[in-house]
Amino acid sequence: TIDRRLMESSQKRKATQPFASSAGCIFKNPVETPAGKLVEDLGLKNRRIGAARVSEIHGNFIVNDGGANAQEMLSLIAEIQSLAKTARGIELQTEVQIVGVEDE
């Protein structure tokens, strides 16, 4: 039934995605490997800058532990991208749309 399917979907989401505040998946999945697995393989789960932290549940989510600002979030994204490029040669592209930041 529809109710059963909704309940199963909700349970799956709770088991595989963080409950904390987040913008959803941060990176597009590269051809080589899913972004969340790459972040996990790089040992970056729970990596934090200020109140921005990589979720311990799913590596492709950055959660706000309370009071994270845009600079903390963007710095953590940049750090993950840099480590992925250096360690694996993979350029992670953001899936979220970043607004309000001027190009330098």
C-alpha positions in Angstrom: 0.0 0.0 0.0 1.0 3.6 -0.3 1.2 4.1 3.5 3.6 1.1 3.8 5.8 2.4 1.0 5.9 5.9 2.5 6.9 4.4 5.9 9.6 2.2 4.3 11.0 5.2 2.4 11.1 7.3 5.5 12.9 4.5 7.5 15.5 4.1 4.7 16.1 7.9 4.6 16.5 8.0 8.4 19.1 5.2 8.2 21.1 6.6 5.3 20.9 10.4 5.6 21.7 12.7 8.5 18.9 14.2 10.6 20.8 17.4 11.3 20.4 20.5 9.2 22.0 20.2 5.8 21.5 21.3 2.2 21.4 17.7 1.0 24.0 16.1 -1.2 26.9 18.5 -1.7 28.8 16.9 -4.6 27.8 15.4 -7.9 28.8 11.7 -8.2 31.9 11.5 -10.3 32.3 8.7 -12.8 34.9 6.9 -10.7 33.0 6.4 -7.5 30.1 7.9 -5.6 31.0 11.1 -3.9 29.9 10.0 -0.4 32.1 6.8 -0.7 35.0 8.9 -1.8 34.7 11.3 1.1 34.5 8.3 3.5 37.5 6.6 1.9 39.5 9.7 2.3 38.7 9.6 6.1 36.7 12.8 6.1 33.6 11.8 7.9 33.2 14.0 10.9 35.8 16.5 9.6 34.8 19.9 10.8 35.5 23.5 10.2 33.8 25.6 12.9 30.2 24.3 13.1 30.2 22.8 9.6 30.9 19.1 9.7 30.9 16.1 7.3 28.1 13.8 8.4 29.1 10.6 10.1 26.1 8.9 8.4 26.8 9.9 4.8 30.0 11.5 3.5 28.2 13.6 0.8 26.3 15.6 3.4 27.7 18.6 5.3 25.7 19.3 8.4 25.3 22.5 10.4 26.0 21.6 14.1 24.5 25.0 15.1 25.7 28.4 13.9 27.8 27.4 11.0 28.3 30.3 8.6 28.8 30.3 4.8 32.5 30.7 5.1 32.8 27.6 7.2 30.7 25.6 4.8 32.6 26.8 1.8 35.9 26.2 3.4 35.0 22.6 4.2 33.7 22.0 0.7 37.0 23.4 -0.7 39.1 21.2 1.6 37.2 18.1 0.5 37.6 19.1 -3.1 41.3 19.7 -2.6 41.9 16.4 -0.9 39.9 14.4 -3.5 42.0 16.0 -6.2 45.4 15.5 -4.4 44.7 11.9 -3.2 42.7 10.5 -6.0 42.9 12.9 -9.0 39.2 13.4 -8.8 37.6 16.8 -9.3 34.5 17.0 -7.2 31.8 19.3 -8.6 29.2 20.8 -6.3 25.6 19.6 -6.8 24.2 22.3 -4.5 23.9 25.8 -6.0 26.1 28.3 -4.2 24.6 31.8 -4.3 25.7 35.1 -3.0 29.5 34.5 -3.5 31.3 36.7 -6.0 33.9 35.2 -8.2 37.4 36.5 -7.4 
